[in-house]
Every structure is written in structure tokens, then in C-alpha cells.
Amino acid sequence: MTASTPIHRIPDDPTTRQALALAGVFQAASLVDELARTGQVDTRAWETLIHATLDTSPASFEAIYGGHPNNLRRGLDVLEAVVGRQQANPVVLRYGFTLLLLMNQLRTNDAMMDDLGQRLVRIQGQAEHFGATHENVIASLGEAYQETLSTLKTRIIVQGDPSLLQSRMMPERVRAILLAGIRFALLWHQQGGRRWKLIFQRGALKRTLDQLA
């Protein structure tokens, strides 16, 4: 994603912004599952999450995810299954909804929010020097997650291939993706997203997802 990435115009309304932010949460959940099972991730989906995490002062809402909803296609597909009552990977759903729980705990912890903000400022400097997806940057993002969010009461237990999960840079990559999920969860809440809306406003969310298809 660069400054020259074309912006794909979509309806500018709260439900659309909530859907895209929530798609970011479930994209993170899906990539954690894929990484833990296969050791690989979709490059476009991965880069979208990392860039969004590092861009704490985006020029616009669309800039957060690179300007085109297809950058969040993986997450939109998971969300489509959730609201359409279709079969979805239960592990991915567990990761996604646990990220929302973690976000709520973080949101009320001012000291941790400040700590994360300061860490991200330092990591942005690293990203400017090395590049957003350089392993030094990913390691720092993973460390930020480990030393803040992983200390909260709610924990995400990642399932997968034990040999993969213990391989070089794998824990850092997983934690970096989880931090991205928290970034989108906070964005979802800032845009008015609430868990009860997933139940009582399912129809409106489904119509929005159809427009983004």
C-alpha cells in the first residue's frame, strides 16, 4: 500500500465503516489460523493488516486499509458467513470474538493504551528505516503485543502445528497479526460497533456486505 493507491469509493455511512473495521478483525483471526496451520499467509491480506497497525494517524478512514475493500476481502468473507448464518471456521470465529473481548479490556486500561501508543511511535521509526514488513518491525510489533495485551485476563490460545508455531519468527508474526486485529477492533468500536449490533442489526450489516462484494 502506497500513497498512490487508488481510493475505491464506497458508501460513507456508519454501518459500512463498522463492517470494514470488523472485517479487519476477522481477517486477522483468519490469518492467525492460516499461519499457525501452514506457516504461510496471503501477502495482500498480511500487508494490509501491518500497514493499518503502523498508520496511527491515517489521512482518511479508507487510507487505513489501503483504499480498496478487497484488501480486507478475507475478513469480509468471514463476516459474510457470520451474518449469513453460513458455516464458518469455528477457530477463526473464536479468535475474532476474543479479539473483541481483549479490545474492551484494553479500552478501559489507560496506562496500557498509552504504553501501546508510545511503542507504536517507536516502531513507526523502525518501519521508516527498514520497511513496514521487515522482520525487525514485525518482531517489535509482536513484542508490543506480548508485553501489553498478552498480560490481560483474556488470552488467545493459538491452535496449529506445534513445529510451525515454534519456528523462527513465527510467534512474532502471530502476535503482530493479533495486534492488527486489536487495531481494527478499536476502530470498529470508535465507529459505533457493538457486539449486540451483530445480533440485532444483522440484516443491515448483511446488506452492507452485499454492497462491498
C-alpha positions in Angstrom: 0.0 0.0 0.0 1.4 3.4 -1.0 0.2 6.9 -1.1 -0.6 6.4 -4.8 -3.0 3.5 -4.1 -6.3 4.5 -5.7 -9.2 5.0 -3.3 -12.2 2.9 -4.1 -15.3 5.0 -3.2 -17.8 3.2 -1.0 -20.9 4.5 0.8 -19.7 6.7 3.7 -22.0 5.7 6.5 -21.5 4.2 10.0 -22.6 0.7 9.0 -20.1 0.5 6.1 -17.3 1.7 8.3 -18.2 -0.7 11.1 -18.4 -3.6 8.5 -14.9 -2.8 7.1 -13.4 -2.4 10.6 -14.9 -5.7 11.8 -13.6 -7.3 8.6 -10.2 -6.3 9.7 -10.7 -8.1 13.0 -11.8 -11.3 11.3 -9.0 -11.0 8.6 -6.5 -11.0 11.5 -8.3 -14.0 13.0 -8.2 -15.9 9.7 -4.5 -15.1 9.1 -3.5 -16.3 12.5 -5.3 -19.6 11.8 -3.7 -19.9 8.4 -0.2 -19.0 9.7 -0.5 -21.5 12.6 -1.6 -24.3 10.4 0.5 -23.7 7.2 3.3 -21.3 8.1 2.1 -19.1 5.2 -0.2 -16.1 4.8 -1.8 -14.3 1.9 0.6 -11.4 1.2 -2.0 -8.7 0.4 -4.1 -9.5 3.5 -1.0 -9.6 5.7 0.4 -6.3 4.4 -2.9 -4.6 4.8 -3.0 -5.5 8.5 0.6 -4.5 9.2 0.2 -1.1 7.4 -3.0 -0.4 9.3 -1.3 -1.1 12.6 1.5 1.2 11.9 -0.6 4.0 10.5 -2.0 5.5 13.7 -2.8 8.9 12.1 -4.4 8.0 8.7 -5.4 10.7 6.3 -8.9 9.2 6.0 -10.9 6.1 7.1 -10.2 4.5 3.7 -6.5 5.0 4.0 -6.4 2.7 7.0 -7.0 -0.4 4.8 -5.3 0.9 1.7 -8.3 2.4 -0.1 -10.0 -0.7 -1.5 -12.3 -3.1 0.3 -10.7 -6.1 -1.5 -7.6 -5.5 0.8 -10.0 -6.8 3.5 -11.6 -9.5 1.3 -10.5 -12.3 3.6 -12.2 -10.7 6.6 -15.3 -9.7 4.6 -15.8 -13.3 3.5 -15.6 -14.5 7.1 -18.0 -11.8 8.3 -20.4 -12.7 5.4 -20.5 -16.2 6.7 -21.2 -15.0 10.3 -24.1 -12.7 9.4 -25.5 -15.0 6.8 -25.5 -17.9 9.3 -23.3 -20.0 7.0 -20.7 -22.4 8.1 -17.5 -20.6 9.2 -14.3 -21.9 10.7 -15.0 -22.1 14.5 -11.4 -21.5 15.4 -11.3 -18.2 13.3 -14.6 -17.1 15.0 -13.1 -17.8 18.4 -10.0 -15.8 17.6 -12.2 -12.9 16.2 -14.6 -12.7 19.1 -11.8 -13.0 21.6 -10.0 -10.1 20.0 -13.2 -8.0 20.6 -13.1 -9.0 24.3 -9.5 -8.1 24.5 -10.2 -4.7 22.9 -12.8 -3.9 25.5 -10.4 -4.7 28.3 -7.7 -2.6 26.6 -10.1 0.3 26.1 -10.6 0.8 29.8 -6.9 0.5 30.6 -5.5 4.0 30.1 -1.9 3.1 31.1 -1.8 0.2 28.7 -3.3 2.3 25.9 -0.6 5.0 26.5 2.1 2.3 26.6 1.0 0.8 23.3 0.8 4.3 21.7 4.4 5.1 22.7 5.6 1.7 21.5 3.9 2.2 18.1 5.6 5.6 17.7 9.0 4.0 18.1 8.1 1.1 15.8 6.9 3.6 13.1 10.5 4.9 13.2 11.8 1.4 12.6 9.3 0.9 9.7 10.5 4.1 8.0 14.1 2.8 8.2 13.6 -0.9 7.4 10.2 -1.1 5.7 6.8 -2.0 7.2 7.1 -5.8 6.9 10.8 -6.1 7.8 11.3 -8.8 10.4 12.7 -6.2 12.9 9.4 -4.3 12.7 7.4 -7.5 13.0 9.4 -8.5 16.0 8.8 -5.2 17.6 5.0 -5.4 16.9 5.0 -8.9 18.4 6.9 -7.7 21.5 4.4 -4.9 21.9 1.5 -7.3 21.9 3.3 -9.8 24.2 4.2 -7.1 26.8 0.8 -5.5 26.9 -2.3 -7.3 25.6 -1.0 -10.8 26.5 -0.9 -9.8 30.1 -4.6 -9.2 30.3 -7.0 -11.7 31.8 -8.4 -12.8 28.5 -5.9 -14.8 26.5 -5.9 -16.1 22.9 -4.6 -19.7 22.7 -3.5 -20.3 19.2 -4.0 -23.8 17.7 -1.8 -25.1 15.0 1.2 -27.2 14.0 3.5 -27.1 17.1 6.6 -27.3 15.0 5.5 -24.3 12.9 4.5 -22.3 16.0 7.9 -22.8 17.5 9.8 -21.9 14.3 11.8 -18.8 13.8 9.8 -15.5 13.8 6.5 -17.4 13.9 5.5 -16.3 17.4 6.3 -12.7 16.5 4.3 -12.9 13.3 1.3 -14.3 15.1 1.4 -11.6 17.7 1.8 -8.9 15.1 -1.3 -10.1 13.4 -3.2 -10.2 16.7 -2.1 -6.6 17.4 -3.5 -5.7 14.0 -6.8 -7.4 15.0 -6.9 -5.2 18.1 -6.2 -2.1 16.0 -9.3 -2.9 13.8 -11.4 -3.9 16.9 -10.7 -0.4 18.4 -11.5 1.1 15.0 -14.8 -0.8 15.0 -15.7 0.5 18.4 -14.8 4.0 17.5 -17.1 3.8 14.5 -20.0 2.8 16.8 -19.6 -1.0 16.5 -21.1 -3.0 19.4 -21.5 -6.8 19.8 -25.2 -6.5 20.3 -25.5 -5.0 16.8 -24.2 -8.2 15.3 -27.3 -9.8 16.6 -30.0 -7.2 16.3 -28.7 -5.4 13.2 -27.7 -8.4 11.2 -29.9 -7.5 8.3 -28.3 -4.1 7.9 -24.9 -5.5 8.1 -25.7 -8.2 5.5 -26.9 -5.5 3.1 -23.8 -3.6 3.6 -21.6 -6.6 2.9 -23.6 -7.3 -0.3 -22.6 -3.8 -1.5 -19.0 -4.5 -0.7 -19.0 -7.8 -2.5 
